[in-house]
């Protein structure tokens, strides 16, 4: 078996999983004969969690990462405060995974929000629940958690090989890597692919694994942007004046679904948490109908009747802009949105204007490109995998994380499912190794 060069010694890791993990006792008993060799490709949360499960059971694990260090997208996600998971009721939490709930639910049963918080605590990272129900590390930063995790993983024996890009299989079914020292072949008893989706390619999720698996007839749903912004055909005046401005205390309704929050005006259109919450539905509607029209409520705390009454008050010598601000606190970008989409004659009719204020139609014409999205939909279909996340076309090869065909809104749902899929893939490998013992 090929032995790669000396691994990178600088990375530091992980919470010790319960000793009753599948296959742990039989693998431990076999450890003195020959320790299984497992390769994980991809150093995000899914890959690192899979490594932790395997290391706890006495398996030798090597992790190969195309970038100079693991966890780069994880670190970027934590810049504004790492949203690890969510504290909402189980049914609400599971509903966030849409049509893929049946496939994601078993993964979360094994390693869900509560287990994730316990795992962080075992690393010395305390978490707290914010006012929105989201769960964050108290330090509001991803770096301390990642550093503690990597340190413990390395102490447990994890070998990490940075700048090793997987480019397929070579002779004798060996994994083929491009490295700074040229191409290398590496063999393993099992492989976990945790290669990410197609968003933010500069951080490692570039989708270059798709043709490698498609060559083996693995079914892969096309990658699409998820948790993304959308294009709007702003006038040049509105774009120049309001790009970068937040729209706060607003509500969006789309196909009967109403969400409260805020979003941001961009040069091209709109983005932000309120948009991301329904981005999958918006994207799918644009694919189907060519555009999606959201209805924006600029005064979500007031009824339409109350808005009409306030607009009907005499404005005296005040300009209409001052009248809007004085009576409804509508100014700045909110006022600009009205002038952008409401007919001028409607401003003189309180009834029609109140309708626009409570349900302002904004047409979205296209999602922003995949590489700009926070995450991606599509990937290896669950129909290509068994219940342990092993590829039917490639026995001994498992998949985890965002490269699987699922999506969820931001708010801790993405990270939780990535951790959970890595956990389940690790258990799947243990089960595979237990059923397919290697010769000494």
HUNORLIN-V331363 format. One record per residue. N is the residue number from 0. RES is the residue in one letter. NEAR is the number of other C-alpha atoms within 12 Angstrom. D_LAST is the distance of its C-alpha to the last C-alpha in Angstrom with 1 decimal. Layout:
n/res/near/d_last
N/RES/NEAR/D_LAST
N/RES/NEAR/D_LAST
This chain:
n/res/near/d_last
0/X/14/12.5
1/X/15/16.1
2/X/17/17.0
3/X/28/20.5
4/X/21/23.3
5/X/12/24.1
6/X/22/24.7
7/X/24/28.1
8/X/19/28.8
9/X/22/31.9
10/X/32/30.9
11/X/29/31.1
12/X/39/29.5
13/X/39/29.1
14/X/38/30.1
15/X/31/27.6
16/X/29/27.2
17/X/22/27.6
18/X/20/24.7
19/X/17/25.0
20/X/30/23.6
21/X/30/21.9
22/X/30/18.3
23/X/31/18.4
24/X/21/18.1
25/X/27/15.1
26/X/35/13.3
27/X/27/14.6
28/X/18/13.4
29/X/22/9.7
30/X/23/10.5
31/X/13/9.8
32/X/14/6.2
33/X/19/5.7
34/X/28/9.2
35/X/38/10.0
36/X/35/12.3
37/X/41/15.7
38/X/46/18.8
39/X/53/22.3
40/X/51/25.2
41/X/49/28.5
42/X/53/29.6
43/X/45/32.2
44/X/44/32.3
45/X/45/30.1
46/X/49/27.2
47/X/53/27.6
48/X/50/27.8
49/X/53/24.6
50/X/58/22.9
51/X/48/24.4
52/X/46/23.1
53/X/53/19.5
54/X/46/19.8
55/X/37/21.4
56/X/39/18.3
57/X/33/15.9
58/X/41/14.7
59/X/34/14.9
60/X/40/17.8
61/X/44/19.8
62/X/51/23.2
63/X/46/25.1
64/X/40/28.9
65/X/37/31.5
66/X/31/34.2
67/X/24/34.6
68/X/30/33.7
69/X/43/32.4
70/X/41/34.7
71/X/30/37.7
72/X/36/39.1
73/X/40/38.5
74/X/27/40.7
75/X/23/43.4
76/X/30/43.5
77/X/27/44.2
78/X/19/47.1
79/X/17/49.7
80/X/28/48.0
81/X/37/44.5
82/X/39/45.0
83/X/47/41.7
84/X/41/42.7
85/X/38/45.7
86/X/31/47.2
87/X/23/49.1
88/X/15/48.8
89/X/19/45.7
90/X/14/47.6
91/X/15/49.1
92/X/31/45.8
93/X/33/44.0
94/X/20/47.0
95/X/31/46.3
96/X/31/43.5
97/X/24/45.9
98/X/19/44.6
99/X/24/41.0
100/X/26/41.5
101/X/18/39.8
102/X/29/36.5
103/X/40/36.9
104/X/30/38.0
105/X/21/34.7
106/X/35/33.1
107/X/33/36.0
108/X/24/35.8
109/X/28/32.3
110/X/35/33.4
111/X/36/37.1
112/X/40/40.0
113/X/24/39.9
114/X/28/36.2
115/X/40/36.7
116/X/33/39.5
117/X/24/37.6
118/X/33/34.7
119/X/34/37.3
120/X/23/38.9
121/X/21/35.6
122/X/28/35.6
123/X/23/39.1
124/X/30/40.8
125/X/23/43.5
126/X/34/44.8
127/X/26/48.2
128/X/24/49.8
129/X/22/52.4
130/X/11/55.7
131/X/17/54.2
132/X/22/51.3
133/X/29/48.8
134/X/32/46.3
135/X/37/46.0
136/X/36/44.6
137/X/24/47.6
138/X/21/47.2
139/X/26/47.6
140/X/25/45.1
141/X/31/41.5
142/X/28/40.7
143/X/27/40.4
144/X/38/38.1
145/X/38/35.8
146/X/28/35.8
147/X/25/34.9
148/X/37/32.1
149/X/38/30.6
150/X/27/31.0
151/X/30/29.1
152/X/38/26.3
153/X/31/25.8
154/X/23/26.1
155/X/28/23.2
156/X/28/21.0
157/X/42/22.0
158/X/41/22.2
159/X/42/25.1
160/X/39/25.9
161/X/35/29.6
162/X/27/31.5
163/X/38/28.5
164/X/35/29.8
165/X/39/27.6
166/X/28/29.2
167/X/28/27.0
168/X/27/24.1
169/X/18/23.8
170/X/13/22.1
171/X/13/18.8
172/X/20/19.4
173/X/24/19.0
174/X/35/21.3
175/X/28/24.4
176/X/29/26.3
177/X/25/29.7
178/X/23/30.0
179/X/16/32.8
180/X/13/31.0
181/X/14/30.6
182/X/21/28.1
183/X/27/24.4
184/X/27/21.4
185/X/36/18.5
186/X/27/15.4
187/X/34/14.0
188/X/34/12.3
189/X/41/15.9
190/X/47/19.3
191/X/50/22.5
192/X/48/25.8
193/X/48/28.5
194/X/50/30.9
195/X/50/34.3
196/X/47/37.2
197/X/36/40.0
198/X/34/42.3
199/X/27/42.8
200/X/25/40.9
201/X/18/41.8
202/X/32/39.5
203/X/38/36.5
204/X/40/37.1
205/X/30/38.3
206/X/38/36.9
207/X/24/35.5
208/X/34/32.4
209/X/32/34.5
210/X/18/34.6
211/X/24/30.9
212/X/32/30.2
213/X/23/33.4
214/X/15/32.1
215/X/20/29.5
216/X/17/32.4
217/X/29/31.6
218/X/26/34.9
219/X/31/36.4
220/X/24/39.7
221/X/23/41.9
222/X/33/41.8
223/X/36/45.1
224/X/37/46.6
225/X/43/46.4
226/X/39/48.2
227/X/42/50.4
228/X/39/54.0
229/X/43/56.5
230/X/29/59.3
231/X/32/62.9
232/X/23/65.9
233/X/28/67.7
234/X/19/71.1
235/X/15/71.1
236/X/16/73.3
237/X/28/70.9
238/X/25/67.8
239/X/18/69.4
240/X/20/70.8
241/X/28/68.0
242/X/27/64.6
243/X/20/62.4
244/X/25/64.5
245/X/23/62.9
246/X/35/64.4
247/X/27/64.3
248/X/23/65.2
249/X/32/64.9
250/X/32/63.6
251/X/38/62.2
252/X/30/62.5
253/X/31/60.7
254/X/15/60.8
255/X/11/61.9
256/X/17/59.2
257/X/21/60.8
258/X/26/59.0
259/X/28/60.6
260/X/28/59.7
261/X/27/60.2
262/X/34/59.3
263/X/30/60.1
264/X/34/62.3
265/X/27/60.7
266/X/25/62.3
267/X/27/60.7
268/X/34/60.9
269/X/39/59.3
270/X/36/56.1
271/X/30/55.0
272/X/29/53.8
273/X/37/56.4
274/X/43/55.6
275/X/37/51.8
276/X/35/52.2
277/X/40/53.4
278/X/41/52.0
279/X/36/49.9
280/X/35/53.0
281/X/38/55.1
282/X/38/52.7
283/X/22/52.5
284/X/23/56.3
285/X/23/56.8
286/X/17/54.6
287/X/13/56.6
288/X/16/60.1
289/X/16/60.2
290/X/23/60.9
291/X/30/60.6
292/X/27/63.5
293/X/35/63.0
294/X/30/65.9
295/X/37/66.3
296/X/37/68.2
297/X/42/69.6
298/X/37/71.1
299/X/28/68.6
300/X/18/70.4
301/X/22/73.7
302/X/19/74.7
303/X/25/76.4
304/X/20/79.7
305/X/22/79.4
306/X/31/78.6
307/X/27/81.6
308/X/19/83.9
309/X/26/82.9
310/X/33/83.4
311/X/24/86.8
312/X/19/88.2
313/X/16/90.8
314/X/18/89.4
315/X/10/92.8
316/X/9/92.7
317/X/14/88.9
318/X/13/86.9
319/X/25/84.6
320/X/24/81.5
321/X/19/83.0
322/X/25/83.8
323/X/34/80.1
324/X/21/79.0
325/X/18/81.7
326/X/24/81.3
327/X/31/77.5
328/X/25/75.9
329/X/33/74.9
330/X/24/74.9
331/X/24/72.9
332/X/31/70.0
333/X/37/70.8
334/X/31/74.4
335/X/29/73.1
336/X/37/71.0
337/X/33/74.1
338/X/28/76.1
339/X/26/73.3
340/X/28/73.1
341/X/25/76.4
342/X/16/79.6
343/X/15/82.3
344/X/13/84.8
345/X/19/82.4
346/X/27/82.8
347/X/18/86.4
348/X/19/85.4
349/X/27/83.8
350/X/22/82.5
351/X/25/80.7
352/X/32/79.4
353/X/33/78.0
354/X/28/76.1
355/X/33/74.6
356/X/44/73.7
357/X/34/72.0
358/X/31/70.3
359/X/33/70.2
360/X/25/68.4
361/X/30/66.1
362/X/28/64.6
363/X/34/61.1
364/X/28/60.6
365/X/31/56.9
366/X/39/53.8
367/X/34/52.9
368/X/25/50.2
369/X/30/46.6
370/X/27/45.8
371/X/25/48.4
372/X/34/47.1
373/X/40/45.4
374/X/48/42.8
375/X/45/42.2
376/X/42/42.2
377/X/32/40.2
378/X/42/36.7
379/X/43/33.7
380/X/32/35.3
381/X/32/33.9
382/X/22/34.3
383/X/29/31.5
384/X/29/29.1
385/X/25/27.9
386/X/26/28.7
387/X/35/25.6
388/X/45/26.9
389/X/37/24.3
390/X/36/25.9
391/X/24/26.4
392/X/21/26.5
393/X/27/23.3
394/X/27/20.6
395/X/37/18.3
396/X/38/21.3
397/X/49/23.6
398/X/51/27.0
399/X/52/29.1
400/X/48/32.4
401/X/48/35.4
402/X/49/33.9
403/X/48/34.1
404/X/41/37.4
405/X/42/39.3
406/X/44/42.0
407/X/40/43.9
408/X/39/46.8
409/X/36/46.6
410/X/36/47.1
411/X/38/43.5
412/X/42/42.4
413/X/44/40.5
414/X/41/38.5
415/X/47/37.9
416/X/50/36.4
417/X/46/34.2
418/X/44/32.8
419/X/42/32.4
420/X/50/30.6
421/X/50/28.1
422/X/50/27.5
423/X/44/27.1
424/X/50/24.7
425/X/53/22.5
426/X/42/22.6
427/X/39/22.0
428/X/51/18.7
429/X/46/17.6
430/X/30/18.7
431/X/35/16.9
432/X/38/13.5
433/X/29/14.2
434/X/16/15.3
435/X/18/12.6
436/X/25/9.2
437/X/19/6.4
438/X/11/3.8
439/X/10/0.0
